């Protein structure tokens, strides 16, 4: 709040100064404070705000915000003025080095040249300083130089809050043009530029509209010492999305502060067009005047690559824990964890931080490096010192140690924590690392030590040879370790052991010490201490001890040994393992007072006991078939207890006997009910699976039939399976027949039983199978004729059939149909669609013995096509007229062999009047048109042929025939009965007309010819002429004939034979 109040005071002072100078004779200028730089190039931003990259020409400190090697070329002007400038900026280890050159002139011959070299530097995070050298000339007639020294504070990296605010406040101070200015005359007046003086400026943002438009106020005040004068500039900047800036402002000052005509207001637009690596800047400026307004247009192209690449960063953990665990419990073990930052950048790293979050994403701890640009307060000494020293990068340590505390200095709760590193460079490019996870674990669960005894004697007597204890954990962690150390009475380590999670069973660790030291030798007699240390990967640990473990070597030892080679016994008559036979060994009988031999059951109840007070036995034997012992089946333990006069009561090792008098049970499963060892690769042998207890063994193996019994060696059993190939143990084939496998099995107690398989069939030859069909032709066209085939099957030993296939092949022997049956099928009706052609069918029968005989292949024909009937008329027109009588004749042909073929005569109504059967597949059909020598009526009749092929396909064809029963009557007319063919033009010829007698007669018969015949008195034909069928007259001229009488006849010929 105190800082904001000081900023407000500066603003108020600047406004007051502006009001004071407003009473003076002020003039405005479109040249910045007489320096010759257009407003548009500097972006209207003033001394304190770098609106454009050219802003450093006003204040050299503003070049420090440039973060890349870049350059720019600018052209501008309007009407009679021209402005050309260029700048280059170079990033050095010590700061930014910038160069600027410009030309400004008009058509009056007045022009101004300026060259500037500037050096600028970041002094602190938001404070910059710079200086430059200016060399300028006016038309190369006058030269001058000057130094500028400027500072500025920049807070533009802070976001502007939405709405109205007071933010991003910046201020600047500058000493301008300390050197030799140029004095010249223009329009009758004398000017000195650039003037020597001081400048101050400030700006702040006050409005943010949806992060789209930002509004800013700025002002600059110049106090010129030579020549004396003042200049005040203020204005408003509206920025749109970092691409367009609108500026409106005013400039007031004394006359000698400007060389241009009197203007007090200016308006400008500054636009940036971003390219991939560069940018194009275009600006327009307007200043009004009492005479004429001034328009200025400038365009520039900035080139150079801006550093937009973020730093490379990652954070790792240096630990041997799989879960990155540590225990900040201040026990000196893993109280902190080292976080390894690995940060790099193509430039200078400005700052970094490492943040630690809990599982709810709450920040619990943060390690922040001091940003190299930060400074607590600015002094002239610090400015000068930092201005000339080499730029520094932030220091990145080798590791950052976290002690498990939060920002309040308290140890955080146990749990998993997320670590994220953030790093940024001087360009504010920022990278956030992938998170890593670490575990804070200050807790380890307790455990208990439960030894079975505190005394043992590692002398291999089978009695307390090892020290055994159970370590019971509440919760053995996945990454925990348990170390056990044996110390002697001098606290010297005798033996060490290590265990992890894989050694823990149900939260228990069974520890056994055989009394040996680290060298593998039995330790000396004495008292030992057990030290158990339980620790996890976070270095949490619990240590417990068990004192007074007594290791004894010199101790009386009693041992018992089984004299038999078995420990299973039985009272069953089939077993020979019927006695308990022990050998008792005493390490010493000196001082021995009592020996007790005990047999106890599984409930530790004594079922038999014998006691000796002298004549101590070395052998103990009983027969369990003796009824006096009466031991039920079960597990028994035999031990020998002794009493010595020195008070020692050594007990022998225990021998366990299992009494089992029950007969062993088992079962034999046969692989198939039958098999056929015929080397066809299918069921050539059979496997018998013998099911029995794993502890039982097979002692005899037989293959048995009603008449024979074949013995096989025990080694023929492999993993309780017996494979039989139909031969005896000598490799001889056994005849076909019914057999079963018989085995004798014996359990560990010697009890014997016999088990048998089910009978199986041994087959030596393949069975006969066949298939027949009810037709040789097949026509599946849904006409209910031969639409299906019925196959009938036959096979030997039907009861042994376990499956069969009906197979149909084409002529290429490709199987086109398969029907599977799971047992023998007597018959099957087939009605599937097949293409036309010849097919072969057969069956494959599967027997339970593995035989798969095939039947003989037979064929059938698929015929889907109707038989083709061709009819050709030989005599289509015929007649019953007596003198011309003949018959209709039709030739017929059938395209294939058929089952039947007949023809019928149809009348005009297509009703049959006559028929004939079985006329063959070709021939001639004749019909005389009569029935019982009575002629049918004249008219059209049809001869129809019908045929059915062998597949039941039917077809018919018919042809019309024409029955003629009467001959037509003709009339002939001669125009002149006498002619004189002498070519005198008189009766040289005569016309002969002819027609049917009845002009309305319709003749059914087909007219096939007309002829004129001339005969003489001797009935001899002297002239014969064929006429056109449509010709009804003829001109007779008698040429070449002698005088005499002639007869003219007309002849009609019909297809029926009538003339």
MIVOMI-735862 format. One record per residue (C-alpha): x, y, z. Coordinates in pm, whole numbers, plus 50000, padded with zeros to 5 digits. Each point is the difference from the previous one (the first is absolute). Example, Ala and Ser with C-alpha at 12.3 -4.5 7.8 and 13.67 -1.06 7.14 Angstrom:
512304955050780501375034449934
***
This chain:
500005000050000502875023250086501604993549660496745007249812499615032950191503435011849881499054991949641496815020450030502005029650132502304998949697497005000549766498445029650180503325019149984500264994249626496475012949943500755030950210503175006849797497954997549682497515025550128502815023950096501634999249660496705004049820500145037750067503205003649802500135005149625499964963449901500544984049665499634964149901502164979049779499764967549811503734995450065500654985550343501435027150230501925013749705501984968049958498894992949646498284966950073496454995849880497334991150251499014969949792503404983450017500125001850378496424987750027498725030150198501094982650321502185026550153502954996550233498534973750234498164975049776501594979649716497044999649765502264991449707503534987649948500955035549898499185013650342503654998150104500705030849783498165020050267501484982250299503034977249956498874979550302497054987249796502354979749777500564976150291496564984449938501174986449664500734963050037501394990749662502505009649734497735019549774499835029049759497515022449827499725021549690497455028649993498705022149722497575028150069498745033849903497155017749831499715026249723503265019850008501834982050283501974967450019501314980150293502334969649977501494982050299501424966550106501114984550324501844968450107500074984450344502554974450123499754979250317503364998550181501124984050324500215034550157496765014749861498325011749681501925019849739497735019449762500735021349694497685024949833500245021949694497435023349844499395025049725497285026550012499515026349732497575019349778499905015649653501435032950127503444984550024499954997950377500984965950125501274985650324502244969550057500464982150331502094970050113499494984650343501884972650189498334988450322500874976150279497294988050238499784975450285497554983450236500915013350344497304981650195496904980049923498055030949898502625027349978502065008449691502815024549923501775010649684502085026749830500715009249641502155022249780498335020949728501795015249699497835022049778500325024449719497815024849818500684997549631503634990850070500615036850069499614998650372500954971250229499294992650359500054972550257498414991450329499704974150274496754986150143499804982150334496654984950096498354977150251496524985150014497914976450209497854975049813497204979150147498354990049673500574963450078497315002550265496494992049865497455027849977496904990950201496764999949811497975031650037501375032450145503224999250197503265017750065502664975549876503274996549810501205033650125503375010449853502115031150027503165012549824502705026850033502485010649736502855024649946499675010249635502525011949741502875008050232502455013449738500165023949705496655008249830499525015249652498685035449946498345008949667497325022049850496744988349854497255022649861501805030450135500234986450351503044985750181499844965550156502434980050216499644962250006500044977350156499575020150318501904990150314497784991950293498234975950234496984978449944497564980550218497104977949908497414976650146497224977249881497504975550138497234976849876496515006850128497604978349797499794964049874496994990349789499774961849982503744997249933499325014449655500425037350047502345017350246500075037350080503095018750127500825036550090503505014049962501765033650022503515014049952501475032850130503175015049850501955028450163502555013749753503025018250141501415011049665498245016849843497665003950290496534986649951497464974650107497914974149822497174978750137498394971049824497144978450115497634975649844497804969149994500984966349847497434973749910501504965649922498074972449825501324964250032503665011049974499525007449629498465034849976500695031250211497985032249982501655030650155498615034750054501885027150181501195035350017503335017950014500495034750145503175019150051501985031549937500755010549642503644991050016499134964250089498894991949645501015007649642496604992449849496905021149957497785005550300497994968350066498724988650334498134967349929500984967449834498164967649914501654967549892499414963549910502754974150049499454964949857502214969050030499724971749749501794969650152501884976249776501574966950092503205015350138499645037049908497375027249984498785028349781499005032650168497805026249835498995032950159498095031149911500115033650177497935031249978500735034450152497665029349938501275034949919498675035349965501124999549638499764963949882500044966750184503024976949989499634963649897502784974950054500184963849887502834976750101500684963349939502774978350139501144964149976501564984950311502184969549952501684977650250499024969650204498365004650339500874974950268496774980950063501574967050095499324989950356502794986050221500614962750032499264987750350499564969250209500244990950368501274966450121500524984150341503204985850138498944970350212500264962350020496324996550089497734985849726497245023150114502275030450066499294996950371501615017550298499185005050368500435035450135499944988550364503455013950091501484966350084502965006549775498814975349737498495013449676498695030950175499955018749670499884992849626502095016049726498145014449701502315003249697499095029149769501174996949640499275033649830501475014249679499155026249737501365013249671500345033750173500165010550363497874984450268498355027550204498394980050278498604966950119497934984450274499234965150125496504994850140498794971150216496304991050017498054975550211497504975049861497295026850002502235022549783500575024150288503385017449998501954989250307503515012049917501725020849737503675006349926500435032249799503275011949854500685037250017499275014349653503285014949878498085030349882498595008150341501485027050220498675011950334500445036949925501675020049723502905023850058502225018649759502884978150108498044968249928498915013949664503605007949899501264966950140497434978749823500115020349683503594989949931500144965250142499414968349800496434986849997499514971850246497854969149990498254987350307501994974250192498734964349984501274979350294501054964049974497094989950222497265013850219499504982250332496484996850139499784991250368496294991149984498765032450154497345022949859500065037849968499265002750375503024978850088497904970250110500594964749882497384990049746497814969050055500954966649851498954996749638500955004449635501035034849886500335014549653503065020449899499885024149704502815022849885499415032849817502755019249817499955031549784502485019749795500525037549970497395000649720497444985350244499844967549801499024974950265500094961950037498344977950256501554965650060498234966949997498964992350359501914975150212498624983850311501694995150335498774982750313500195013250352499944970450238500675004350372498154968950109501004963650036497864973250161501274980450307500814963250019500414972650266502594972550054498634965950103502804973850051499034963650036502814994050253503005017850141502254969449995501224978649715502874976749922501285000149641501504965050017497944983649723498264976750241496645009749859498995015350333499985038050025502765002649744498875035249903498735031150168496635009949855497945031150056497015016649831500125037349938496445012449970499485032649808496895021250007500585010649639503224991849817500375027649739500834992649635503265019650016501024989750351502994979650116500574978650305503574993750118500804975350280503335000450184501324974050246502315014550269502074980950252500485010450361502715024649888497555016649753502064986949713498054992149686499854962349951497544997749710497895023649787496874994249792497855022049771496394995149887497475018949786496344997249901500424967649806501154982350318496855009850192497124975550023496705013350134501835028450181502334974750169503724994249961501244966250117503635004250108502164969450057503615001150122502044968449966502565012650253502655007349738502055031749982500915020849692502824975249921497594970849984501224984150322497864991850302500345027650256501304994150347497754990750285498645030250177497325026550023499095019249684497855030049918497585003549707499725035349853497155006449751500025032249800496955007749787500355029749762498355013649684501295019049696499245033050177502534990850275497334994650267501134972150229499194980050315502624979350184499114972550249502194974650179499574965850157502614991250259501204967450152499994976149710501844970350144502094979449762500924966050151502304974049847500704975950284496544986150062498814964250018498464989949674497464972949935499214990649642497764974449841500254985749651497614979249795501474966249920497504994449719500025017649664496405011550046498015020750246496574989349872498564970050181496874978849954498104972150171498424989949667500734963949904501175011049656502815021150152503364988750124500805033850164498584989850335502645008650263501675029550170503714993450044502165026450172503665003750091500665021650310503365017650032501165015950328502875024849993500674988150350498334975450238501955013550290497565013150258497024987649799497124992150234496904995949785498994993649638496415004949882498944989849648496785017449896497684996749702497655029749972497245007249749499415032249804498245015050301503164993850206498164973550198502164970950118498604968249850502854977150104502865003550248502814978250141502285010750285503434986550090501975007150318502854976449923501154978349714499375028749771499104987249652501915008549685497314984349779496235003950022497674979549775496234993649986497694983549739496885020649931498084968949891500164989250361496605008950141501425010450336501315032049850496655009049842501225030549805497305014949775501055014249665501615034050045503245018950055502174991150298503145014550151502564979250187502535016250229502284989650285500105020450320502884995950247500885011950347503585004250117501085003550356501505034149923496505012349930500364999949627496954986149825501024997349637497324988649762500734981849678499055011449659496544990049893499194973849739496685002049821498124968749896496844999349796497734970250047497754993749701498254966449973497515010149735500134985549652501225025449741497465011549742500455010049642498415001549658501044994349639498665021749720500284987549645500615025149720497634983149752497484971950021501824983849705503145004149791501484985749681503804996549977500075000449618502645027449956497535024549848501055026550253496604999950171499444981750330502864976649928500544997650374498015007050315501005017850320498774988650341500145027050268500544984750341498525020950281501464993450342501435017850296503395015149931501514980650283498764966549864502034980149750499164974749729501524965750054498374978749727498555007049652497844976449785497955000849679497174975250053497394983249776497574971950075502634974249904503405016350027502015021050247503015019749876502545013850248501925032549945503015014550187499485028050250502175023749794497344998749730498095024750222501075035949932498615027150227497014978150091499224993849630500154966649821500085001349620499054967449824500644994449629498144966549979503154979550062501254979850294503175008850194502064980349744498655020149702497654972949872496595010349869497064990250216496864987849819497005022649958497524998350280498845015550328502675008250264500445019950320503015013450194500584986850351502495015050250501014992250353500795030450213501745002150336499825029150245502925011250223498684977150277500334969449774496264995049951499194985549655496885002749779499044992049642498405024849754498654994049646498985020549700496804996149802500154974949711501355014149675499904985249650503134991949805499135001049627502334986549731498145008349671497925028849867496224997049981498074999849669497885030849929497895010949699497505026149883497314999249726497705026449855496434996049880500705017849671502845007649765498565033549896499355030150221498145031849911499615023350304497815025949825496954997950230497784983149740499384970650236501724976449762503394986050094500415029850236501774977950257502154968850019499594974350268503294984250105499894966550177502984989750217501244966450116502974990950224501354970950196499955002350380497605029250004500065000150380503705010549995499485029349764500775033150172499535022249698499705000749623500285025249716498065001649675502325015549739499165012949651502755008749751499965016449659501874986749697503125018750119499884979750323499215031350200497654993450291496925021849950497874986250283500594983050334497394987550242501204987650339498194975350223500914992450361498854963949972498974975249734497165013349782497854976449796499125024649727500055037149916497995021749759502165025149812498435030949840502815025849986500485021649691502834988949768501205012149664499314978549697502484972549941501184966350114500684993450371501384971550206498774990050344501404977550270500104996750381502765000050257499184980650317501775005350335500244970450233500835001050368503084979349920501415027449781499184984149665498605024249742499034979349692498755017049681497204986649785500194995049623499435032349811496835001849792498695027749781496875019349922499275027249747498575034050082497755010949710498145032750041499305005849629496844990149817500474977749694500115019749675497394989949738500535009949637497084997149754500455004149623497064998749755500504977149700496365001749882498215027650185497035002949758498184967549909496664989249865497434972250021498745007449648500064965649848502055005549688502565021650196499784982450335503155001050210501135004550367501545027450216503634992150078502075015350287503554989950089500865001550371503294998050198500604998550382503365013850128500634972350254498964966150119496585002250157497814979350221496915005349781498965017749681496505001849833498135021249758496415011149963497805016149732498245031450114497015016049834499465037049943499115003650371503194982550108498034969850118501634966449932498234977749753502664973649950503244989950184502834975050000502544989450270503684990150004500905012849661503745001050073502305030349992499905006349621497924991049696497145011249777496435004350114497314994749726496285007850022497504994849722497295022450145497504971350031498424979250267498504967049900500445011449640497885030250069501725032749939500145026350265498775034449913502215022549800502045023050217503175005650201501174971850226503074996550222502474972250048501305002550360503014980450129500524996050379503134985450165501264992650354503774994450050501614975950245500165027350268496255006649973500385032849810497085004549760499665019749675497625002049702499915015349654497305002049733499715008849634496845008549795498884978649702497265009149752497344974449899498425006949659496794980349924498855015949668501565013949685499105035149883498095006249671501515023349737498485019849711501815012249686498875026649755501425006249646499405034249843500184987449634499624964349896501745007349667503255018449952502145008649695503575005050124501245016149675501005032350155497445020349808498675014450313496724981549973499324971450244503694992950031499404985850359497354994050261499815004750377499374970350220498545007550355499764973750273498834999350368498224979050262496474992449903498685016050313501695033550038499464998550380501784966650042502664999050273502474972649931501764984550305502424982149777503255017249913500275009049630503474991749880499725003749619497965012349696500514987849640498425006149649500024969149778499185001549621499194967049826499214993649625497354978649850502074969350073500065008850374503665007149972501405028250211501385026549772500535027250256500395000650381500565031750202500475004150380498195029850142500425022050303497894988850296498195033349998499514999849618496344995949891500225005849619502094989049705500375013649641500084971949744501585010949662500464965649841503485007849885501664971949811496864979549981498414987749680496465007749920497654977450179497914995150312501675002050341498884994550359501065023450284500154985450356500855016550335501614978450270500195009150377502444979950216499504998650382502314989150284497574972150091500624984249658496735010849847500365011549637
***
